[in-house]
Amino acid sequence: MAKPLKVDEVWLERIAELLNGMEFGAVSIVVHEGQIVQIERTERKRYDNKAAARTSSAGNAGKTSSAGAGKV
C-alpha cells in the first residue's frame, strides 16, 4: 500500500519558486516512499516566427545571392 505523501511548507515554496515566471514548460516532481526527493523544471522558449521573418527579410533587402555563381 502506498504511503501518504508528506508535503511541508518548504516543498510548497520550492515548487512555487520553480513555477514563478514560467511561461511555457513543465515541473516534474519525483516521489520515493511518500516523500518528495526531486523537482525538475523544463522550460520552453517560444518565439514569434512572423516577427523574425520580417526582420530577416528587411535585413536582406537589396542583397543578391551568389550561391552557385561561377560553377559549371
NORNORCOR-V663825 format. One line per field, one symbol per residue. ss: DSSP state (~ for helix, > for strand, _ for the rest). phi: phi as a letter, one per 20 degrees, with the letter a starting at -180 (. if undefined). burial: 1 if it has 16 or more other C-alpha atoms within 10 Angstrom, else 0. Layout:
ss: ???
phi: ???
burial: ???
This chain:
ss: _____>__~~~~~~~~~~~____>>>>>>>>>__>>>>>>>>>>____~~~~~~~~~~~_____________
phi: .ffffdcdgfffffffffffnfecqbcdddcclmcfcbcdddddddcefffffffffffefnededfnfned
burial: 000000000000001001100000000000000000000000000000000000000000000000000000
